[in-house]
Amino acid sequence: MLKVEHLTKIYEDGTKALDDVSFSVERGEFLAVIGLSGSGKSTLLRCINRLIEPTEGSITWDGVDVTNASQEDLRRIRRRIGMVFQHFNLVNRSKVITNVLSGRLGYVNPVLAIINRFPKADIEKAYAQLARVGLEEKAKSRADELSGGQQQRVGVARAMMQDPEIMLADEPVASLDPVLAHSIMQYLELINKEDGVMVLCSLHFLDLVHQYSDRVIALKDGKLVFAGTPDEIDDEKFKEIYGKEAERVG
């Protein structure tokens, strides 16, 4: 179980991005995180693997205190937390296979990783992950030769190289059209259902939330304003989350 308790994040300029947020996620669940831009979704996900340091509160994962973990312990924790980014975060000039192999950096000798010397088993694993997302034939292409949807699939394959137990997906389909968005969500669903990976995915569109998530939490101005199932988001709750002027689509 992942347990977030009284999580608060205040940036140096005084912005309170998260305000006393508490919730839990069971092993194998697919949790959608929704809310307007600036509501704290990205900050929340990045606090979970401490890419952003929380100001107050705690995060525990299967009894391990992530918030107070040493750098050495945090390195081991991060190995098992995959992350998919909105803007892909690939090395554009590098080959697709090299980008995927970078998901093993937490497991291999750093000196060998610098010169792209990975064990044969890792190389075979990388090709298998590319095949899983339908991109094995693009392995030797440069990352910047791929479409946006293909680049995001590379991002998913890279994250799966970590053998993650948790997948954090930060607006993974925000820059994609609806058809490509569903294709990426289907890969995340596959990882969740077949591999039992816990998925926390921030999303804007309720049709995706209803189709793919088990449970939902909603943030507004850094505060948790909803926790429940997608079906519980009625028109009244929708307006509470997104504002009275918002129009519901999907």
N, C-alpha and C positions, 0 to 999 in steps of 0.2 A: 504493500500500500504506500502511496505517496500522500503525505499529510502536510498541508500548508496552514500555519497558524499565526494569525495576527500579523501578517506580512505588510510592512510599510516600506516604501522607498521615497526618499526626499532627495532630489538632485541638488547640486551645489547652488543653483540659481534660485532655490526655494520651491521649485515645482514639486508638488506631492503627487507622484505618478501612481502610487498604490497606498491605500488608506485602510489598514486593519483588515486585510483580506484573509479569510479562512475557508478552506474546503479540503476534501480528500478525494482521491481517485483510487479505485480498486485495480488490482493487477488484471490486465487484459481488457480494460475499459477503453472506449473511444470517447474522449471528452472534447466537446467544442467549446471554445472561448470566444464570446461575441461581445460587441460593443462598438461604439463609434470610434473613428480615428482619434487617437489621443486619450482613449479611455484607460490605457494601462496594459493592454493585451501583450504587446511585445516585451514590455518591462517585466511582466509576470513570468513569461516563458524564460526570459534570459536570467531572471533571478534563480530559477530552479536549477540551472547548471552553473550558476554564479559567473556568467559572463557579465552580469551586473550584480554588484554587492548590495544586498538588502540593508536598509537602515535599521529596521527592527523586525522582530518576529523570527519564526523558525520554519525550516523545511526539513522533514525527515522522510527517508525512503527505506522501507523495510527495517525500521528501527535505527538507521544510520542518520546522524545529524549532519546534513549537508551544509548547513549554514556555518557550522563551526569546524568543518573539516580542515585539516592541514593541507598545504599545497600538494604534498605527496599523496595523501588520501583523496584529495579532490581529483587528482590526475587519474586515479583508479576509478573513481565514481564517474568521471566524464567519459571514460571508455565505453560505458554501458548506456550512455544517453546520446542518442543520435539527434541531429538537428537539421531541419530543412528550412532554408531561408527564402524570403520573398524574392530577392534579386539574385538567387542561385549561388552566389559566392564561389564561382569556379575560377580557376586560373585560365584565362581565355587563351593564352598562347600555348598552353600545354595540351597534350593529347587527352582525349576522353578517358582512356584507361589509366593515365597518370592521375587525373582528378579523382577517379574512383578509388585508386590505391591509397590516396591520401587519407581515406577513412581508417587505414590501419596504422597511422602514425603513432597512436598511443600504445601500440603493441610491439613495434619493431625498434631496433637500434637506431637512434636518431642520426648517427653518422651515415649509416647505410641508406636511410630514407632520403637524406639530402642529395645523394647521387642516384636516387631512384633504383636502389638495389633491394628488391623485396623477395621474400621466400617464394618458391615455386607454388606452394599451396595458396599463398595470398593472391598471386597472379591468376591462378585458376579460379579462385573465389570471385575475383573482380570480374572476370569474363562471365561467370555464372550469374552474378548480380545484374550485369548489363543485359544478358539474355532475358532475365526475368522482367526487365522493363522494356524489352523489345529493341535494344540498341546495340546488340553484339557487333553488328556490321559497322558501327560508327566508332569502334574502339580506338582506331588509329587516326581519326579525324581530330582536328583542333576543336576545342570547346566552342570557340567563337564562330565556328562554321555551322553550328546547330541552331535550330529554331528555339524560341523561348520554351515551348513545351518539352522539347528534347533535352534542353539544358536542365530543366527542373527534374526530369527523369534521371539524369546523371546525378543530380543532387540527392535524390532518393537512394540510388544505388550506392553512392558514397557513404551515406548515413548507415545503410544496412551492412557495410563492411565492418562496422564496429560490433556486430552482433548485439545490437541494443536491446535493453529491456524496456526502455522508455524512448519514444520518439516525440520530439518537440517540433512542431511544424508552424512556423511563424508566417502567417498570411501566404501559404505556399501557392495559392492560385490567384492572388490579387492582380497580377499582371497578365493573366491569361484569358483567352476568350472562353465562353461557357463550355464548348465541346472539349477543349484541352483541360479545362478545370476539372471536369468529371473524370477524365482519364487519369489525372494525378491523384484525385481523391480515391479512385478505384485501386490504385497501387497502395495507398496508405491503408485502405480498408483490407486489402489482401494481407499486408503485413500484420495488421491487427488481428484478423480472424485466423489466418493460417499459422503465424509465428507466435501469436499470443503477446505481441508487443503492445504495451500501454501507449496510446497516442493522445497527446494534447495538441489540438490544432485550432489556431485562431482563424476565424472566418468572418466574412461580412454577410454572405448570402444565406438566408434562412432555408432555401430549398436544399442547399448542400448540408446544412445542419440537420434537417429532418431526414435526409436520405442516408447519411453516413454515421451520425453520432449516437451513442447510447445515452449520454447525459450532456447537459449544457450548464455553463456558468456564464453570467453576464456582468460586465464591468461598466460603470458609468462614473466619470470623474475620479477614477481610481478606487471606487467603492464597489463591493460585491452587491449587486441588486437583484440577482436571481440565481438559484441553483435548483435544477430539476431536470425533467425530461423535455425533449423538443415539443411534445404534444401539449405541454403545460403552458407554452408561450401563446396565450390568446391575444386578442387585439389590445386589451388593456395593458397586459404585461409588455407587449411590444412597444407601446407608446411610452411606458415607463422607462424602458431601456434606451430607446432611440429618440424620444421626444415627441410631443404631440403633433408636430408638423410632418413627421416622417410618414411615408406611404409604404405599406407592406407589399412586398412582391415575393411570391413563392411561399 
